[in-house]
Amino acid sequence: MGKPPVDCATRTSTPQDCEYTVPPSFTITARAMKDATDAAGATFIDTRSWFCSGNTCPAFIRDTPLKRDAVHTTRQYAVLLAGVFKDAVTAAK
């Protein structure tokens, strides 16, 4: 999802130049994953709000880059998400 920061960051670009809109395929896939986890008696944790606000997904939150490429979270952002992730998993039990 989205362009890798290295592809959209230039000497004249701004962080907003690397923002992207959630594609319809993401919503379809997330719904299918939720349906599958529900059918298995498991809990689906929707992480979209961890990366996007509404339908817009920024490349940075303050000065922290979110992705190191089109899909993988940066180590810096993963560290910031650790507590959120722990809380979500604990609540899902």
N, C-alpha and C positions, 0 to 999 in steps of 0.2 A: 504494500500500500504506500502510495506516495513515492516521490523520487528520493534516491539516496542524497544526503546533504552534499556530497561531493559533486553531484550533477547539477544542483540548483544554486549552490553558493558560488558567487563570483566576487570580484573586487567591488562591484557596484550594486550587488543585490542586498536585500534586507532579509531578516528572518521570515517576514511575511511571504517572500518569494518562494519559500520552501513549504508553505502551508498547502494542504490538499483537502479535498472533500471526500468524505466516506463514500466509496463506490457502492452501488446497489448490490454487487456480488458479495460484499462483506456482510451486509444485513441478511441476505439469503443464507449464506454459509453459517452465520452465527445462529440463525433460527433453526437450521438443520442440526447443528451441534447441540442446541438446547433441547430440541425434541429427542435426540438420541440419548442424551444424559438423563432426561426425564424418564424415558422408556426403560432405562437401565436402573432406575431408582437412585441415580446419583444427582449431584447438584452442579449446575452450569454456573460458572462465574463469568459474568460479562465484564470484560476489561476495557471496553471501548471508552468509557468515561475516564479511564486512567491516561488515555492518549489524546482524546478529542473532546471538544466542547461543542455539543450539538452535532452538526455535520462537518465542522471544521477541525482539522487536526494540525496543530502547529509543529514546527521542527524543533522548537525550543520552548522550555518553560523557564522563564527568567534567563539565566545564562547556561542552562543545562540542555544539551542536545538529547532528544528522545531516542532517535534511531541512528545506528551506525551504518545502515544500508536501508534498502526499501522495507525490510521487515524486522530486523533484529534490533532489540533494545540496547542502548549503550550501557556500559557498566555503571556510569555515573547515575543514570536514571533508574537502573535496577536497584541500586543502593537506596535511592530515595523512595522507591516503591516497596521496599522490604516490609515495612510495617503495615502498609495497606494490604499487601498480599497476605501476610500472616493473619490479619483481621478477617479478610474475606474467607480464607480457608477455615479458620476457627469457627466463624459463623455458619459455614456450610456443613459442619459436622453434626 
